[in-house]
Amino acid sequence: MFEKAGLHVIAGHNRPIGKAPSLTLYNISPEYYHQLRDEQGDECRIVVRFPTNQPLTDPIIEAREWVEKWRLSMLNMRHPHTLFMGINEPSLPNDKLWRLAAFEKHRMQLMHELGVNAALFTPSVGNFDEKNGWPVLEPVVHEMRPGDAAAVHEYWAGTEDIFNPWHCTRWQLVPCLKSVPIIVTEAGRDRIEDEGLPRSKWGAPGWKVGGVNLEQYLVEIETYNQLLMLHDNVLGFNLFTVGNDPRWTNYDMADPWDRIRVMRTPWTPSPVPQPEPEPQPEPEPSPLLAIAERLREIADKVEALA
């Protein structure tokens, strides 16, 4: 049971966590990270999110600034199974996704130079569009290296919603992600305002106000777990949330996790093949992406002359 269940932690947690296949750590100290890494051992995938966001108006420069800002922290926490997340739930229309592609591509390249791993993309439920969104990001997928992973968020509004492929396991609909390591860095019950469903099916913000008790929520989590057990490329899902942030009281996983950690069946991920680009004609480069690359070259020359 609960083989792939992990935990999302904000700023620290004062109860035992036990062993988990993956964790998401947000706004934590390096000391707490090292405490958990020692407790978890080498196999746990730990995704670290720093308390920052980027406007993505100049993605190449912003990627450089992001890496430089967090460079020492990443080096301090460097580990073969630790990954560092960039922008949390980026909200961009399809015609602006080239900015996210440019940011993630350059951020990942700079991180590889430091010897650290990237958790990429981190869309919210329902993002990005399969036909016109993910294809813009696909070139980034093909530059991933062993140790990197695609990060996604998945929530369900009710028990039956776990089997709604537009909310849970939506990445199955994206061809370029089929063999890519995936970590669900946030998961659980939430209100999902899906215009394709009646409002009565949109759910509530958090399991504690969602009309289920602890036992029922555990059944839902195990149901979702069994769904992910069908997919070897999913390395874990991290339940939102525990920690020191009063905004998320209705999502508090402390009591459910105390039950999960003692019932969880140990599990080791199978080796996941890294994505390889299929032979195909070179796509036409986005003119905006070309402009961004050119601006980067100019910035390099200016910096060299300074």
C-alpha positions in Angstrom: 0.0 0.0 0.0 1.0 3.6 -0.6 4.2 2.5 -2.4 4.7 5.8 -4.3 3.3 8.1 -1.6 5.6 10.9 -0.5 5.1 14.2 1.3 5.2 17.9 0.5 6.8 19.9 3.4 6.7 23.6 3.9 9.4 25.1 6.2 9.8 21.9 8.2 7.7 19.2 10.0 7.8 18.3 13.7 6.5 14.7 13.3 8.4 11.6 12.0 8.3 11.3 8.2 9.7 7.8 7.9 10.9 6.4 4.6 9.4 7.8 1.4 10.2 7.4 -2.3 10.0 11.2 -2.8 9.6 14.5 -1.0 9.0 18.1 -2.0 10.7 20.6 0.3 9.7 24.3 0.1 11.3 27.1 1.9 13.5 24.9 4.1 16.9 25.4 5.6 20.0 23.5 4.4 20.2 21.9 7.9 16.7 20.5 7.6 17.4 19.2 4.1 20.5 17.4 5.3 18.6 16.0 8.3 16.0 14.5 5.9 18.6 13.3 3.4 20.3 11.4 6.2 17.0 9.9 7.4 15.8 9.0 3.9 19.0 7.6 2.5 20.3 7.9 -1.0 17.3 6.5 -2.9 14.6 9.1 -2.0 14.0 11.7 -4.7 14.0 15.1 -2.9 12.7 18.0 -4.9 13.7 21.4 -3.5 11.6 24.5 -4.3 13.1 27.8 -3.3 10.9 30.8 -2.2 11.1 32.7 -5.5 9.3 33.1 -8.8 10.1 34.7 -12.1 8.0 37.0 -14.3 9.5 35.4 -17.5 9.8 38.7 -19.4 13.5 38.0 -20.2 13.8 34.3 -19.7 17.5 33.8 -20.6 18.7 36.5 -18.2 16.2 35.4 -15.5 17.5 31.8 -15.8 21.0 33.1 -15.2 19.9 35.2 -12.2 17.9 32.3 -10.8 20.9 29.9 -10.9 23.3 32.5 -9.5 20.9 33.4 -6.7 20.6 29.7 -5.6 24.0 28.4 -6.7 25.5 28.0 -3.3 22.4 26.5 -1.8 22.2 24.0 -4.7 25.9 23.0 -4.3 25.3 22.6 -0.5 22.4 20.2 -1.2 23.9 18.5 -4.3 23.1 14.8 -4.5 22.4 12.4 -7.4 18.7 12.1 -6.3 18.1 15.8 -5.3 16.4 18.0 -7.9 15.8 21.7 -7.9 12.5 23.2 -9.1 12.3 26.5 -11.0 8.9 28.3 -11.5 5.9 26.9 -9.5 2.8 26.5 -11.7 3.8 28.9 -14.5 0.7 30.5 -16.0 1.4 31.3 -19.6 -0.8 31.1 -22.8 0.4 28.8 -25.5 1.9 31.7 -27.6 4.1 32.7 -24.6 5.3 29.2 -23.6 8.5 29.8 -25.6 9.5 31.9 -22.6 9.2 29.0 -20.2 11.0 26.8 -22.7 13.9 29.3 -23.0 14.0 29.7 -19.2 14.0 26.0 -18.4 16.4 25.1 -21.2 19.0 27.7 -20.0 18.4 27.0 -16.3 18.9 23.3 -16.9 22.1 23.8 -18.9 23.6 26.0 -16.2 22.6 23.5 -13.5 24.2 20.6 -15.4 27.4 22.7 -15.4 27.2 22.8 -11.6 26.5 19.1 -11.4 23.0 19.4 -10.1 19.6 18.0 -11.3 16.6 19.9 -12.6 12.9 19.3 -11.8 11.2 20.9 -14.9 8.0 22.6 -15.9 5.7 22.0 -12.8 2.4 22.8 -14.4 -0.8 23.0 -12.4 -3.8 20.7 -13.0 -4.9 20.9 -16.6 -1.7 22.5 -18.0 -0.2 22.6 -20.5 -2.3 22.1 -23.7 -1.4 18.8 -25.4 -1.6 20.0 -28.9 -0.3 23.5 -28.7 1.5 23.7 -25.4 3.7 20.7 -24.7 5.1 20.6 -28.2 6.7 24.0 -27.5 8.4 22.4 -24.4 9.4 19.2 -26.1 12.9 20.3 -27.1 13.6 20.9 -23.4 12.5 17.3 -22.7 15.0 15.9 -25.1 17.9 17.7 -23.4 17.1 16.2 -20.0 19.9 14.1 -18.5 19.8 11.2 -16.0 18.8 12.7 -12.7 16.4 15.2 -14.1 12.6 14.7 -14.0 9.5 16.4 -15.2 7.5 17.8 -12.2 3.7 18.0 -12.3 0.9 18.8 -9.9 -2.2 16.6 -9.8 -5.3 17.1 -7.7 -8.7 15.5 -7.7 -12.0 17.1 -6.7 -13.7 13.8 -5.5 -13.2 10.1 -5.5 -14.4 9.6 -9.1 -12.2 12.4 -10.3 -9.1 10.3 -9.7 -10.0 8.5 -12.9 -10.5 11.7 -14.8 -7.5 11.7 -17.2 -7.7 15.5 -17.6 -6.9 15.9 -13.8 -4.9 12.8 -12.9 -2.2 11.2 -15.1 -2.8 13.9 -17.7 0.8 13.5 -18.7 -0.2 10.2 -20.4 -1.8 12.4 -23.1 1.6 14.0 -23.9 3.7 11.7 -26.2 7.0 13.3 -25.3 6.6 12.5 -21.6 5.8 8.7 -22.0 9.3 7.6 -21.1 10.3 10.5 -19.0 10.9 10.3 -15.2 8.0 12.1 -13.5 7.6 13.3 -9.9 4.2 14.5 -8.9 5.5 17.3 -6.6 2.0 18.2 -5.3 -1.0 15.9 -5.0 -4.3 15.6 -3.1 -7.8 16.8 -2.9 -8.6 20.3 -4.0 -11.1 22.6 -5.7 -10.7 22.3 -9.5 -12.6 24.9 -11.5 -13.1 22.9 -14.6 -15.5 24.5 -17.0 -16.0 21.1 -18.6 -17.7 19.8 -15.4 -20.8 21.1 -13.5 -19.9 23.3 -10.5 -21.2 20.6 -8.1 -18.2 18.5 -9.3 -15.5 21.2 -8.6 -14.8 20.0 -5.1 -13.5 22.1 -2.1 -10.2 23.6 -1.2 -8.7 20.9 0.9 -9.7 17.4 2.1 -10.7 18.7 5.5 -13.6 20.7 4.0 -14.2 18.3 1.1 -16.8 16.1 2.7 -14.5 13.1 3.5 -13.1 11.8 6.8 -9.6 10.5 7.4 -10.5 6.9 6.5 -12.1 7.9 3.2 -9.2 10.2 2.3 -6.8 7.4 2.9 -8.8 5.2 0.5 -8.6 7.9 -2.2 -4.9 8.3 -1.7 -4.4 4.5 -2.1 -6.6 4.5 -5.2 -4.4 7.2 -6.7 -1.3 5.3 -5.6 -2.5 2.2 -7.4 -3.2 4.2 -10.6 0.4 5.5 -10.5 1.8 2.0 -9.8 0.8 1.2 -13.4 3.4 3.6 -14.7 7.1 2.8 -14.1 8.3 6.3 -15.0 6.4 7.9 -12.1 9.0 8.0 -9.2 6.6 9.2 -6.5 3.8 11.6 -5.6 4.0 14.1 -2.8 0.9 14.8 -0.8 0.1 18.5 -0.1 1.0 19.4 2.6 2.5 19.6 6.1 4.6 22.4 7.7 4.4 25.8 9.2 2.1 27.7 6.9 -1.4 28.5 8.3 -2.8 29.1 4.8 -3.0 25.4 4.2 -4.8 24.2 7.3 -7.6 22.5 5.3 -5.0 20.4 3.4 -3.0 19.4 6.5 -1.5 15.9 5.9 -0.1 15.4 9.4 -2.7 12.9 10.6 -3.1 11.0 7.3 0.7 10.8 6.9 1.1 9.3 10.4 -1.1 6.5 9.1 0.5 6.2 5.7 4.1 6.1 6.9 3.4 3.0 9.0 1.4 1.2 6.4 3.5 2.0 3.3 4.9 -1.0 1.4 8.6 -0.5 0.6 9.2 0.1 -3.1 12.2 0.7 -5.3 11.7 2.4 -8.7 12.6 0.4 -11.8 15.3 2.0 -14.0 13.6 4.6 -16.2 15.0 5.1 -19.8 15.8 8.7 -20.6 13.8 10.2 -23.5 15.5 10.2 -26.9 14.4 12.4 -29.7 12.9 10.5 -32.6 14.4 11.1 -36.0 12.4 13.9 -37.6 12.8 17.1 -39.5 14.2 20.0 -37.6 11.3 22.1 -36.4 11.2 25.8 -37.4 12.7 27.8 -34.5 10.5 30.3 -32.8 11.5 33.8 -34.0 11.0 35.0 -30.4 13.3 32.2 -29.0 15.9 33.2 -31.6 15.6 36.8 -30.5 16.1 35.7 -26.9 19.2 33.7 -27.8 20.6 36.7 -29.7 20.1 38.9 -26.7 22.0 36.4 -24.6 24.9 36.5 -27.0 24.9 40.3 -26.9 24.8 40.2 -23.1 27.8 37.8 -23.1 29.8 40.2 -25.3 28.9 43.2 -23.2 29.9 41.4 -20.0 33.2 40.3 -21.6 34.0 44.0 -22.5 33.1 45.3 -19.0 
